[in-house]
Amino acid sequence: MGKTIKPLLLLSLSLATHVLAHSPAALVSTFTMQPPAIDGDLADWDQSAFIQVTPKNGVLDGESSSIQDPADFSFMFGVRNDAEYLYVAVAITDDILVLDTNLDPNAKAARAWMDDAVEIFLDGDHSHSRDARDAAGQEYKTGGEFSIVANGAVISKMSGVPLKNGDPRYWTSAASYGAPPGAAYQAPWDHETKVFMVEARFNYRILGENIGPGSIIGFTVSAHDDDDGGGRDTALYWQGISPSCWKDESGWGDLVLARLPLLSEDEKK
């Protein structure tokens, strides 16, 4: 017994840095005059400016297992906005891609947490609520959780716009992995693709009144990893408080929506 105490103590101390991560520095979106196409292809994004999230600098939700190797699972993301929408792009590095639960890429009530997927969390009223899943659904009125599976299946049940994906008045998304048949849909899964990509576009109207360029909202991104079928193995967040990063808005980051650029006199003509 005495020989195991020290390693366990060291492990708990190393994981402690991944329990609380709310950076005081806000993430500032880039204003775009040319909106990206929401097609799962990130060619129209400047990926050199993306934020890298790895098991070492991100937050591993204590509700699932831990990982250490970025080649096994990590992601990077970028944000842009214009006068009407917030855009989010995510590229996920994953050594084994699994899609055994969500076979329909058009599903709008997917069980996203069961497969390789991305979740985007929005706190439009910037309330830092400790319980974004309150029984009254108060926080859903100004955002919520938006999940996108690697093949494009989605769920937004935990938001104010369930089943509204694909409607430009609410939110739209796309992902890069194709529909069945494909290696990721059956064992031994897909060991070749290594990277999948997700894009999403959110209309400001789902974030509450008077939200737009210049506003500050709560925001985080997570990616889920499933390497062996069944449920997820790991959930890695950009920022959050573990466990239950998905419902504690106080650990999410701050996102500043860029203001409209000022036009020169020549541009106004």
C-alpha positions, 0 to 999 in steps of 0.5 A: 500500500505504501508504495502506491501512495506517492505515484498516486499523489504525483498523478493527482497533482499533475491533473490538478492543473487541468481542473480549473482553466478560465484564462483572464485574457479574452479571445478576440474574434476576427472580423471577416468581410468574406464569410467562410463556406460551411462545408467542412473544408477549412481551406478558407480559414487561416489555420496558422492563427488557430488555437492549439488544444492538447492534453497538456494545455487543455482541460480533460473532463474528469467524467471520462478517462485521461490521455497524454499524447497529442497525436492520439487526440488533440485539436485546434480551432479558430473563430471569426464573425461578421455583422450577422454570424459567429463562425467556428472552425475546428480541426481534430487530430485523432489516431482512431476515428470511430462512428459506430453510433451515429450512422446518419450524417443528416441526423439532428438528434444525434447521440454525439457523445457516443462518437468522435465529435465536437461540442461548441458552448455559447453563453450569450448573456455572459452570466457565468452560470454554474449550472447551464442545465438548470431545470427551467432552461434559463441559459438555453435562451441565450445559447447552449451546447451545439454538438457536431459528429465527425460525419456531420450529424448534430444535436442542439437539444441543450440549447434554445434552438433544438432541431434547428440546424441547417436554418440560417436563422439559427445555426448551420454546420458541416463536417468532413468525414463522409457518409457510410460505408466507411472505415470509421463505421465498423471495427477495426475503425479508421486508422488512416484519416487521422484528422477530421474537420468541423465548421459551424455558423451561429446567428446572433439571434440565438444568443439573446437580445442586443448581441453582435459585433463588440459583444462579449460572450462566454465560449468554449470548445470541446472534442470527444474521442472514441477509440473502441466503439460504445461511449466516449473515452475522453473529452478535451476542452479548451477551457472549463472546470472539471468535472462537468465542464459542459454545464459550468459556464464559470470556467468557459472562456471569454470571447469578444466579437470583433466590431465592424471595421471603419471604412475609409472615405474612398470605401464609403463611395 
